[in-house]
């Protein structure tokens, strides 16, 4: 796990810049709140608002990101007011919290912007519980949120907008459907049910820190679709929390809320959250736990017992998510994985067709965007088959097949990248055999997505670089047929 974090590829040092910019933006937000004369509660609220503004906004264009960032207060401030008003009315407070959970997850049907606004609304309500915010604090908290979002936006779109120099990322749309057939709708019901379980049991564990359990349930559902993905994410959340508690015992508890030490550790934790989020949920949760411990130390309430309570509440929240995805409108791993693999295969054909057209001299053919989409789709495939490749999975046959599928899809991506590189060479000439090879790739993709077998090509690839990549792609597609379907005809991951 440690090796994966530090050896994972970081093209263009995007993760490094993402993390460094987060430290700068959140630091600026806290400083601005301090200069405005806000209390410690206000500064903490502002820092968390800036963190969310920098972390959750993932629109595909800088303009879209700016619009979503501007809309964050509209989603968060009314929820903050509701949390403060209902603070002394437990039943209404809890029911409203569950409504925020359900609506926040349901908002994902509107893509990255809906997801960002849903997360911001939920976390604003959560922060109000964390800080025991009352109505008397609302003016200061409102000002903290507004100033901090503005500070984060200043850094993101003014001081350090590296996205303007990058092609916009291609984010695959979630699986479609209507009514309860839509995954986001089913997840909204599941998340509400899981959060309800976490809320009730969490209050039995602790009448003061019950919201930790609800928060754990919520974050287990973020960026997951199927039952298997949620199970794996729940396990990783608990593991990351336990590891983070171990680190906090050696760092946060001895610090005793010391301002300088806290500031340094918080900066490291923020960097760790943003740097590891894309490659390891366990490591991200480790740093989230350290950050929470340092904030509790700053508030003067941190003890080893409180850290142990966080583990218990996290376990309750993860259990709530597991029960919800297992028994409430379950979405099978197979149904989700099959959809992502089929989309990835169709994208392979699109990449091939664009590259071939470029080699044939078509000026407006651009395989680069198709390659970017393929990378995103393969990332979703890896996430969806994570339950199969997990070390604790006892189904060894399906684990081997899942790993074989991933390896062959990676081979496809490598051949595609090589083909696109050749097509980008202005000296590359069109070979008449390219059209036939591209046609065979199209036929292979249609066969795979239609459940038919493919004959493995054995003829020599030749010395032409583009042809060599196309023939390598043919072989990888032909070999995919076997692991995608077991001899008995059962699916890759089962029901």
Kinemage of the C-alpha trace (Angstrom):
@kinemage 1
@onewidth
@group {chain A} dominant
@subgroup {mainchain}
@vectorlist {calphas} color= white
{ca unk a 1} P 0.000 0.000 0.000
{ca unk a 2} L 2.834 2.412 0.886
{ca unk a 3} L 4.690 1.561 -2.334
{ca unk a 4} L 1.569 2.210 -4.389
{ca unk a 5} L 1.179 5.739 -2.986
{ca unk a 6} L 4.741 6.816 -3.702
{ca unk a 7} L 5.257 4.969 -7.005
{ca unk a 8} L 1.874 5.747 -8.597
{ca unk a 9} L 2.303 7.715 -11.838
{ca unk a 10} L 1.680 11.457 -11.586
{ca unk a 11} L 1.681 12.775 -15.190
{ca unk a 12} L 2.430 16.476 -15.229
{ca unk a 13} L 2.743 16.329 -11.426
{ca unk a 14} L -0.991 16.988 -11.222
{ca unk a 15} L -1.418 15.346 -7.799
{ca unk a 16} L 1.556 17.262 -6.424
{ca unk a 17} L 0.174 20.585 -7.667
{ca unk a 18} L -3.320 19.660 -6.462
{ca unk a 19} L -2.003 19.046 -2.940
{ca unk a 20} L 0.309 22.057 -2.808
{ca unk a 21} L -2.421 24.390 -4.026
{ca unk a 22} L -4.783 23.018 -1.379
{ca unk a 23} L -2.331 23.881 1.405
{ca unk a 24} L -1.981 27.401 -0.009
{ca unk a 25} L -5.727 27.937 -0.475
{ca unk a 26} L -6.773 26.598 2.915
{ca unk a 27} L -3.947 28.461 4.640
{ca unk a 28} L -5.044 31.710 2.999
{ca unk a 29} L -8.662 31.087 4.055
{ca unk a 30} L -7.672 30.592 7.704
{ca unk a 31} L -5.474 33.706 7.647
{ca unk a 32} L -8.294 35.785 6.143
{ca unk a 33} L -10.705 34.571 8.831
{ca unk a 34} L -8.141 35.442 11.494
{ca unk a 35} L -7.618 38.940 10.076
{ca unk a 36} L -11.404 39.396 10.058
{ca unk a 37} L -11.385 38.806 13.816
{ca unk a 38} L -13.220 35.489 13.724
{ca unk a 39} L -13.091 33.087 16.638
{ca unk a 40} L -11.417 29.678 16.562
{ca unk a 41} L -14.785 28.147 15.629
{ca unk a 42} L -15.102 30.535 12.706
{ca unk a 43} L -11.549 29.826 11.528
{ca unk a 44} L -12.122 26.062 11.657
{ca unk a 45} L -15.377 26.451 9.717
{ca unk a 46} L -13.631 28.586 7.129
{ca unk a 47} L -10.738 26.183 6.738
{ca unk a 48} L -13.084 23.242 6.202
{ca unk a 49} L -15.175 25.252 3.713
{ca unk a 50} L -12.027 26.066 1.729
{ca unk a 51} L -10.962 22.405 1.835
{ca unk a 52} L -14.295 21.335 0.389
{ca unk a 53} L -14.236 24.068 -2.262
{ca unk a 54} L -10.830 22.879 -3.448
{ca unk a 55} L -11.499 19.143 -3.115
{ca unk a 56} L -15.032 18.500 -4.326
{ca unk a 57} L -15.348 20.749 -7.390
{ca unk a 58} L -14.485 18.558 -10.404
{ca unk a 59} L -16.232 20.082 -13.433
{ca unk a 60} L -14.517 19.367 -16.747
{ca unk a 61} L -13.767 23.024 -17.565
{ca unk a 62} L -12.324 25.903 -15.564
{ca unk a 63} L -15.454 27.955 -16.290
{ca unk a 64} L -17.638 25.144 -14.972
{ca unk a 65} L -15.484 24.861 -11.870
{ca unk a 66} L -15.851 28.590 -11.231
{ca unk a 67} L -19.637 28.431 -11.546
{ca unk a 68} L -19.873 25.455 -9.179
{ca unk a 69} L -17.577 27.151 -6.656
{ca unk a 70} L -19.776 30.254 -6.740
{ca unk a 71} L -22.842 28.088 -6.059
{ca unk a 72} L -21.360 26.333 -3.009
{ca unk a 73} L -22.560 28.933 -0.448
{ca unk a 74} L -26.077 28.725 -1.911
{ca unk a 75} L -26.079 25.010 -1.080
{ca unk a 76} L -24.287 25.260 2.246
{ca unk a 77} L -25.577 28.358 4.039
{ca unk a 78} L -29.272 27.337 4.237
{ca unk a 79} L -28.222 23.931 5.551
{ca unk a 80} L -25.960 25.608 8.116
{ca unk a 81} L -28.874 27.743 9.279
{ca unk a 82} L -31.140 24.698 9.573
{ca unk a 83} L -28.516 22.839 11.617
{ca unk a 84} L -28.081 25.778 13.986
{ca unk a 85} L -31.818 26.378 14.438
{ca unk a 86} L -32.516 22.687 15.080
{ca unk a 87} L -29.522 22.124 17.352
{ca unk a 88} L -31.701 21.833 20.484
{ca unk a 89} L -34.436 19.802 18.783
{ca unk a 90} L -32.936 16.313 18.345
{ca unk a 91} L -35.768 14.653 16.435
{ca unk a 92} L -36.133 17.453 13.876
{ca unk a 93} L -32.332 17.788 13.678
{ca unk a 94} L -31.889 14.083 12.933
{ca unk a 95} L -34.690 13.892 10.365
{ca unk a 96} L -33.298 16.954 8.592
{ca unk a 97} L -29.845 15.395 8.573
{ca unk a 98} L -31.224 12.268 6.885
{ca unk a 99} L -33.025 14.445 4.329
{ca unk a 100} L -29.744 16.234 3.564
{ca unk a 101} L -28.058 12.838 3.090
{ca unk a 102} L -30.712 11.604 0.664
{ca unk a 103} L -30.906 14.804 -1.351
{ca unk a 104} L -27.117 15.140 -1.420
{ca unk a 105} L -26.693 11.694 -2.964
{ca unk a 106} L -29.659 12.146 -5.319
{ca unk a 107} L -28.047 15.334 -6.654
{ca unk a 108} L -25.339 13.192 -8.272
{ca unk a 109} L -27.716 12.532 -11.150
{ca unk a 110} L -26.796 16.032 -12.378
{ca unk a 111} L -23.141 15.145 -12.779
{ca unk a 112} L -20.060 16.697 -11.151
{ca unk a 113} L -21.846 19.914 -10.178
{ca unk a 114} L -24.677 18.099 -8.421
{ca unk a 115} L -22.142 15.900 -6.674
{ca unk a 116} L -20.111 18.910 -5.464
{ca unk a 117} L -23.141 20.802 -4.168
{ca unk a 118} L -24.467 17.677 -2.445
{ca unk a 119} L -21.156 17.050 -0.679
{ca unk a 120} L -20.855 20.699 0.388
{ca unk a 121} L -24.399 20.731 1.786
{ca unk a 122} L -23.861 17.515 3.729
{ca unk a 123} L -20.500 18.593 5.136
{ca unk a 124} L -21.864 21.982 6.165
{ca unk a 125} L -24.519 20.229 8.251
{ca unk a 126} L -21.864 17.854 9.579
{ca unk a 127} L -19.534 20.718 10.565
{ca unk a 128} L -22.392 22.366 12.467
{ca unk a 129} L -22.678 19.177 14.569
{ca unk a 130} L -18.897 19.013 14.933
{ca unk a 131} L -18.753 22.560 16.325
{ca unk a 132} L -22.140 22.467 18.164
{ca unk a 133} L -23.092 25.622 16.285
{ca unk a 134} L -26.018 27.683 17.599
{ca unk a 135} L -28.048 30.473 16.037
{ca unk a 136} L -25.973 33.126 17.797
{ca unk a 137} L -22.910 32.029 15.824
{ca unk a 138} L -24.583 32.134 12.421
{ca unk a 139} L -23.425 35.621 11.306
{ca unk a 140} L -19.785 34.769 12.022
{ca unk a 141} L -20.046 31.314 10.444
{ca unk a 142} L -21.735 32.744 7.354
{ca unk a 143} L -18.924 35.272 6.983
{ca unk a 144} L -16.306 32.541 7.481
{ca unk a 145} L -17.801 30.356 4.755
{ca unk a 146} L -18.099 33.227 2.277
{ca unk a 147} L -14.600 34.579 2.925
{ca unk a 148} L -13.034 31.124 2.768
{ca unk a 149} L -14.743 30.090 -0.460
{ca unk a 150} L -13.621 33.421 -1.932
{ca unk a 151} L -10.050 32.826 -0.726
{ca unk a 152} L -10.037 29.308 -2.168
{ca unk a 153} L -11.412 30.619 -5.469
{ca unk a 154} L -8.737 33.325 -5.573
{ca unk a 155} L -6.017 30.700 -5.332
{ca unk a 156} L -7.700 28.200 -7.661
{ca unk a 157} L -8.697 30.568 -10.455
{ca unk a 158} L -6.228 33.392 -9.974
{ca unk a 159} L -2.937 32.640 -8.276
{ca unk a 160} L -2.583 29.007 -9.365
{ca unk a 161} L -4.924 27.939 -12.143
{ca unk a 162} L -2.825 25.188 -13.700
{ca unk a 163} L -5.940 23.672 -15.349
{ca unk a 164} L -5.910 26.441 -17.975
{ca unk a 165} L -2.778 24.846 -19.420
{ca unk a 166} L -4.198 21.336 -19.482
{ca unk a 167} L -6.775 19.649 -21.715
{ca unk a 168} L -10.102 19.358 -19.884
{ca unk a 169} L -10.491 15.989 -18.167
{ca unk a 170} L -13.130 13.667 -19.584
{ca unk a 171} L -15.359 12.436 -16.769
{ca unk a 172} L -17.521 9.429 -17.722
{ca unk a 173} L -21.211 9.869 -17.038
{ca unk a 174} L -22.792 7.557 -14.457
{ca unk a 175} L -24.894 4.626 -15.704
{ca unk a 176} L -28.228 5.803 -17.072
{ca unk a 177} L -31.742 4.692 -16.234
{ca unk a 178} L -35.049 6.014 -14.927
{ca unk a 179} L -36.754 5.797 -11.567
{ca unk a 180} L -35.299 3.119 -9.333
{ca unk a 181} L -33.352 1.774 -12.306
{ca unk a 182} L -31.127 4.865 -12.053
{ca unk a 183} L -28.128 4.106 -9.872
{ca unk a 184} L -28.084 7.554 -8.246
{ca unk a 185} L -31.709 7.134 -7.144
{ca unk a 186} L -31.033 3.719 -5.642
{ca unk a 187} L -27.940 5.093 -3.906
{ca unk a 188} L -29.928 7.970 -2.424
{ca unk a 189} L -32.334 5.468 -0.855
{ca unk a 190} L -29.446 3.267 0.294
{ca unk a 191} L -27.473 6.163 1.780
{ca unk a 192} L -30.507 7.439 3.679
{ca unk a 193} L -31.212 3.975 5.078
{ca unk a 194} L -27.564 3.428 6.002
{ca unk a 195} L -27.324 6.868 7.590
{ca unk a 196} L -30.494 6.178 9.574
{ca unk a 197} L -28.922 3.020 10.992
{ca unk a 198} L -25.684 4.874 11.729
{ca unk a 199} L -27.538 7.737 13.402
{ca unk a 200} L -29.508 5.494 15.753
{ca unk a 201} L -26.661 3.138 16.666
{ca unk a 202} L -24.148 5.997 16.731
{ca unk a 203} L -26.225 7.783 19.371
{ca unk a 204} L -26.308 4.612 21.437
{ca unk a 205} L -22.508 4.551 21.297
{ca unk a 206} L -22.137 8.276 22.042
{ca unk a 207} L -24.730 10.970 22.509
{ca unk a 208} L -22.086 13.616 21.697
{ca unk a 209} L -20.173 12.217 18.696
{ca unk a 210} L -22.892 10.246 16.889
{ca unk a 211} L -22.480 12.353 13.745
{ca unk a 212} L -19.159 10.604 13.080
{ca unk a 213} L -21.091 7.445 12.256
{ca unk a 214} L -23.352 9.312 9.804
{ca unk a 215} L -20.311 10.936 8.216
{ca unk a 216} L -18.650 7.544 7.766
{ca unk a 217} L -21.730 6.171 6.017
{ca unk a 218} L -21.903 9.189 3.733
{ca unk a 219} L -18.275 9.070 2.621
{ca unk a 220} L -18.381 5.314 2.023
{ca unk a 221} L -21.026 6.018 -0.645
{ca unk a 222} L -19.017 8.759 -2.383
{ca unk a 223} L -17.549 7.636 -5.747
{ca unk a 224} L -18.964 4.118 -5.454
{ca unk a 225} L -21.725 2.547 -7.492
{ca unk a 226} L -22.065 -1.158 -6.796
{ca unk a 227} L -22.461 -3.301 -3.707
{ca unk a 228} L -18.911 -4.643 -4.014
{ca unk a 229} L -17.330 -1.196 -4.397
{ca unk a 230} L -19.117 0.005 -1.268
{ca unk a 231} L -18.001 -3.015 0.755
{ca unk a 232} L -14.366 -2.454 -0.203
{ca unk a 233} L -14.580 1.260 0.503
{ca unk a 234} L -16.109 0.605 3.933
{ca unk a 235} L -13.241 -1.726 4.807
{ca unk a 236} L -10.674 0.807 3.636
{ca unk a 237} L -12.311 3.592 5.601
{ca unk a 238} L -12.119 1.634 8.850
{ca unk a 239} L -8.532 0.571 8.130
{ca unk a 240} L -7.458 4.125 7.312
{ca unk a 241} L -9.134 5.424 10.467
{ca unk a 242} L -7.393 2.846 12.659
{ca unk a 243} L -4.011 3.654 11.121
{ca unk a 244} L -4.710 7.375 11.480
{ca unk a 245} L -5.608 6.956 15.150
{ca unk a 246} L -2.303 5.178 15.700
{ca unk a 247} L -0.433 8.101 14.142
{ca unk a 248} L -2.533 10.672 16.016
{ca unk a 249} L -1.611 9.071 19.354
{ca unk a 250} L 2.035 9.901 18.618
{ca unk a 251} L 1.442 13.328 17.079
{ca unk a 252} L -1.859 14.969 18.062
{ca unk a 253} L -2.099 13.912 21.705
{ca unk a 254} L 1.436 15.071 22.672
{ca unk a 255} L 0.896 18.380 20.837
{ca unk a 256} L -1.830 19.380 23.362
{ca unk a 257} L -3.240 21.937 20.928
{ca unk a 258} L 0.040 23.840 20.536
{ca unk a 259} L -0.593 26.428 17.821
{ca unk a 260} L 2.644 26.096 15.820
{ca unk a 261} L 2.795 22.301 15.960
{ca unk a 262} L -0.896 22.071 15.070
{ca unk a 263} L -0.466 24.383 12.082
{ca unk a 264} L 2.456 22.342 10.741
{ca unk a 265} L 0.750 18.959 11.204
{ca unk a 266} L -2.522 20.257 9.732
{ca unk a 267} L -0.622 21.500 6.658
{ca unk a 268} L 1.019 18.079 6.251
{ca unk a 269} L -2.356 16.331 6.742
{ca unk a 270} L -4.057 18.549 4.145
{ca unk a 271} L -1.263 17.860 1.684
{ca unk a 272} L -1.575 14.142 2.398
{ca unk a 273} L -5.354 14.150 1.864
{ca unk a 274} L -5.116 15.810 -1.539
{ca unk a 275} L -1.992 13.955 -2.695
{ca unk a 276} L -3.213 10.446 -1.851
{ca unk a 277} L -6.936 10.781 -2.634
{ca unk a 278} L -6.602 9.620 -6.237
{ca unk a 279} L -4.509 6.528 -5.477
{ca unk a 280} L -5.404 5.241 -2.004
{ca unk a 281} L -8.608 5.784 -0.028
{ca unk a 282} L -6.957 4.136 2.994
{ca unk a 283} L -4.141 6.673 3.038
{ca unk a 284} L -6.532 9.555 2.467
{ca unk a 285} L -8.554 8.432 5.494
{ca unk a 286} L -5.380 8.186 7.559
{ca unk a 287} L -4.679 11.864 6.900
{ca unk a 288} L -8.322 12.858 7.425
{ca unk a 289} L -8.182 11.194 10.849
{ca unk a 290} L -4.959 12.996 11.758
{ca unk a 291} L -6.502 16.303 10.645
{ca unk a 292} L -9.613 15.710 12.775
{ca unk a 293} L -7.459 14.789 15.777
{ca unk a 294} L -5.414 17.991 15.456
{ca unk a 295} L -8.595 20.092 15.248
{ca unk a 296} L -9.981 18.446 18.373
{ca unk a 297} L -6.684 19.132 20.078
{ca unk a 298} L -6.954 22.776 19.057
{ca unk a 299} L -10.482 22.852 20.529
{ca unk a 300} L -9.114 21.375 23.778
{ca unk a 301} L -11.125 18.144 23.867
{ca unk a 302} L -8.675 15.568 22.456
{ca unk a 303} L -8.023 12.443 24.538
{ca unk a 304} L -7.050 8.843 23.722
{ca unk a 305} L -10.611 7.875 24.654
{ca unk a 306} L -12.004 10.268 22.046
{ca unk a 307} L -9.795 8.693 19.395
{ca unk a 308} L -11.019 5.223 20.362
{ca unk a 309} L -14.598 6.500 20.121
{ca unk a 310} L -13.899 7.711 16.580
{ca unk a 311} L -12.899 4.182 15.571
{ca unk a 312} L -16.116 2.777 17.065
{ca unk a 313} L -18.331 5.365 15.351
{ca unk a 314} L -16.522 4.854 12.026
{ca unk a 315} L -17.136 1.116 12.287
{ca unk a 316} L -20.832 1.766 12.961
{ca unk a 317} L -21.066 4.030 9.915
{ca unk a 318} L -19.293 1.535 7.674
{ca unk a 319} L -21.611 -1.223 8.924
{ca unk a 320} L -24.604 0.959 8.113
{ca unk a 321} L -23.366 1.388 4.548
{ca unk a 322} L -22.692 -2.348 4.191
{ca unk a 323} L -26.162 -3.298 5.417
{ca unk a 324} L -27.791 -0.725 3.155
{ca unk a 325} L -26.074 -1.854 -0.042
{ca unk a 326} L -26.656 -5.512 0.814
{ca unk a 327} L -30.375 -5.343 1.563
{ca unk a 328} L -31.793 -2.054 0.201
{ca unk a 329} L -32.189 -1.969 -3.610
{ca unk a 330} L -28.779 -3.632 -4.154
{ca unk a 331} L -26.769 -2.785 -7.276
{ca unk a 332} L -24.723 -5.839 -8.258
{ca unk a 333} L -21.019 -5.562 -8.994
{ca unk a 334} L -21.481 -7.477 -12.247
{ca unk a 335} L -24.082 -5.130 -13.683
{ca unk a 336} L -21.880 -2.101 -13.056
{ca unk a 337} L -18.581 -3.685 -14.110
{ca unk a 338} L -20.024 -5.039 -17.341
{ca unk a 339} L -21.276 -1.591 -18.292
{ca unk a 340} L -17.918 0.102 -17.678
{ca unk a 341} L -15.974 -2.612 -19.556
{ca unk a 342} L -18.284 -2.326 -22.560
{ca unk a 343} L -17.863 1.461 -22.595
{ca unk a 344} L -14.073 1.062 -22.383
{ca unk a 345} L -14.066 -1.374 -25.303
{ca unk a 346} L -16.171 0.949 -27.444
{ca unk a 347} L -13.768 3.757 -26.571
{ca unk a 348} L -10.876 1.542 -27.755
{ca unk a 349} L -12.554 1.364 -31.138
{ca unk a 350} L -13.156 5.132 -31.180
{ca unk a 351} L -9.478 5.780 -30.393
{ca unk a 352} L -8.406 3.414 -33.158
{ca unk a 353} L -10.725 4.994 -35.711
{ca unk a 354} L -9.548 8.534 -34.866
{ca unk a 355} L -5.870 7.537 -35.047
{ca unk a 356} L -6.381 5.765 -38.384
{ca unk a 357} L -8.198 8.793 -39.764
{ca unk a 358} L -5.325 10.999 -38.630
{ca unk a 359} L -2.839 8.724 -40.399
{ca unk a 360} L -5.028 8.864 -43.518
{ca unk a 361} L -4.667 12.633 -43.567
{ca unk a 362} L -7.981 13.752 -42.037
{ca unk a 363} L -7.088 17.141 -40.561
{ca unk a 364} L -9.810 17.330 -37.908
{ca unk a 365} L -9.257 13.798 -36.555
{ca unk a 366} L -8.167 14.094 -32.901
{ca unk a 367} L -7.493 10.852 -31.037
{ca unk a 368} L -6.111 12.698 -27.985
{ca unk a 369} L -9.492 13.386 -26.373
{ca unk a 370} L -10.580 9.786 -26.984
{ca unk a 371} L -7.414 8.537 -25.255
{ca unk a 372} L -8.150 10.787 -22.256
{ca unk a 373} L -11.658 9.346 -22.056
{ca unk a 374} L -10.243 5.813 -22.256
{ca unk a 375} L -7.960 6.495 -19.281
{ca unk a 376} L -10.947 7.716 -17.245
{ca unk a 377} L -13.020 4.697 -18.215
{ca unk a 378} L -10.230 2.286 -17.291
{ca unk a 379} L -9.968 3.988 -13.898
{ca unk a 380} L -13.689 3.288 -13.383
{ca unk a 381} L -13.193 -0.338 -14.450
{ca unk a 382} L -10.425 -0.728 -11.868
{ca unk a 383} L -12.662 0.748 -9.188
{ca unk a 384} L -15.582 -1.497 -10.079
{ca unk a 385} L -13.508 -4.708 -10.007
{ca unk a 386} L -11.692 -3.722 -6.806
{ca unk a 387} L -13.906 -6.097 -4.769
{ca unk a 388} L -12.606 -9.015 -6.838
{ca unk a 389} L -8.934 -8.080 -6.681
{ca unk a 390} L -9.071 -7.312 -2.958
{ca unk a 391} L -6.766 -9.566 -0.875
{ca unk a 392} L -9.697 -10.689 1.298
{ca unk a 393} L -11.757 -11.940 -1.640
{ca unk a 394} L -12.051 -15.742 -1.246
{ca unk a 395} L -13.139 -16.376 -4.873
{ca unk a 396} L -9.679 -17.099 -6.266
{ca unk a 397} L -10.895 -18.039 -9.753
{ca unk a 398} L -12.757 -14.806 -10.285
{ca unk a 399} L -9.880 -12.854 -8.721
{ca unk a 400} L -7.480 -14.294 -11.336
{ca unk a 401} L -9.932 -13.535 -14.135
{ca unk a 402} L -10.434 -9.947 -12.935
{ca unk a 403} L -6.685 -9.359 -12.808
{ca unk a 404} L -6.323 -10.841 -16.290
{ca unk a 405} L -9.030 -8.524 -17.614
{ca unk a 406} L -7.303 -5.499 -16.088
{ca unk a 407} L -3.923 -6.557 -17.483
{ca unk a 408} L -5.331 -7.001 -20.996
{ca unk a 409} L -7.205 -3.695 -20.865
{ca unk a 410} L -3.942 -2.049 -19.821
{ca unk a 411} L -2.307 -3.729 -22.838
{ca unk a 412} L -5.029 -2.232 -25.038
{ca unk a 413} L -4.405 1.219 -23.551
{ca unk a 414} L -0.646 0.879 -24.099
{ca unk a 415} L -1.094 -0.084 -27.751
{ca unk a 416} L -3.573 2.769 -28.224
{ca unk a 417} L -1.115 5.281 -26.747
{ca unk a 418} L 1.591 3.973 -29.075
{ca unk a 419} L -0.727 4.203 -32.070
{ca unk a 420} L -1.706 7.779 -31.199
{ca unk a 421} L 1.948 8.727 -30.809
{ca unk a 422} L 2.653 7.372 -34.304
{ca unk a 423} L -0.367 9.204 -35.704
{ca unk a 424} L 0.891 12.459 -34.195
{ca unk a 425} L 4.110 12.190 -36.226
{ca unk a 426} L 3.699 14.454 -39.281
{ca unk a 427} L 6.056 12.184 -41.224
{ca unk a 428} L 3.878 9.095 -40.648
{ca unk a 429} L 2.273 7.863 -43.857
{ca unk a 430} L -0.940 5.979 -44.386
{ca unk a 431} L -0.563 2.269 -45.123
{ca unk a 432} L -3.408 0.580 -47.018
{ca unk a 433} L -3.336 -2.242 -44.487
{ca unk a 434} L -4.343 0.146 -41.670
{ca unk a 435} L -7.953 0.248 -42.830
{ca unk a 436} L -8.213 -3.546 -42.748
{ca unk a 437} L -6.593 -3.706 -39.327
{ca unk a 438} L -8.950 -1.043 -37.954
{ca unk a 439} L -11.897 -2.961 -39.377
{ca unk a 440} L -10.719 -6.085 -37.534
{ca unk a 441} L -10.461 -4.083 -34.286
{ca unk a 442} L -14.029 -2.879 -34.779
{ca unk a 443} L -15.160 -6.463 -35.412
{ca unk a 444} L -13.340 -7.653 -32.289
{ca unk a 445} L -14.977 -4.972 -30.131
{ca unk a 446} L -18.413 -5.837 -31.510
{ca unk a 447} L -17.781 -9.517 -30.800
{ca unk a 448} L -16.662 -8.848 -27.217
{ca unk a 449} L -19.583 -6.555 -26.416
{ca unk a 450} L -21.954 -9.021 -28.084
{ca unk a 451} L -20.651 -12.072 -26.237
{ca unk a 452} L -19.041 -13.770 -29.266
{ca unk a 453} L -15.586 -15.332 -29.484
{ca unk a 454} L -12.693 -13.855 -31.456
{ca unk a 455} L -10.100 -15.762 -33.435
{ca unk a 456} L -6.575 -14.866 -32.328
{ca unk a 457} L -4.562 -13.452 -35.266
{ca unk a 458} L -1.282 -15.277 -35.812
{ca unk a 459} L 0.079 -13.562 -38.932
{ca unk a 460} L 3.178 -11.367 -38.494
{ca unk a 461} L 2.558 -7.755 -37.630
{ca unk a 462} L 5.126 -6.310 -40.012
{ca unk a 463} L 7.575 -3.463 -39.451
{ca unk a 464} L 5.168 -0.521 -39.839
{ca unk a 465} L 4.828 0.964 -36.281
{ca unk a 466} L 1.134 1.749 -36.616
{ca unk a 467} L 0.405 -1.748 -37.869
{ca unk a 468} L 2.438 -3.269 -35.051
{ca unk a 469} L 0.323 -1.405 -32.476
{ca unk a 470} L -2.919 -2.389 -34.223
{ca unk a 471} L -1.956 -6.048 -34.332
{ca unk a 472} L -0.960 -5.920 -30.670
{ca unk a 473} L -4.352 -4.415 -29.945
{ca unk a 474} L -6.035 -7.224 -31.905
{ca unk a 475} L -4.242 -9.852 -29.842
{ca unk a 476} L -5.191 -8.211 -26.536
{ca unk a 477} L -8.851 -7.967 -27.587
{ca unk a 478} L -8.894 -11.604 -28.721
{ca unk a 479} L -7.414 -12.758 -25.424
{ca unk a 480} L -10.003 -10.756 -23.477
{ca unk a 481} L -12.792 -13.066 -24.605
{ca unk a 482} L -11.753 -15.908 -22.295
{ca unk a 483} L -11.519 -14.074 -18.930
{ca unk a 484} L -14.635 -12.018 -19.620
{ca unk a 485} L -16.672 -15.220 -19.813
{ca unk a 486} L -16.059 -18.330 -17.721
{ca unk a 487} L -16.310 -21.717 -19.453
{ca unk a 488} L -19.693 -22.185 -17.844
{ca unk a 489} L -20.870 -18.905 -19.281
{ca unk a 490} L -21.007 -17.173 -15.902
{ca unk a 491} L -20.174 -13.453 -15.787
{ca unk a 492} L -16.843 -12.086 -14.630
{ca unk a 493} L -17.969 -11.033 -11.190
{ca unk a 494} L -21.232 -12.833 -10.614
{ca unk a 495} L -24.484 -11.437 -9.381
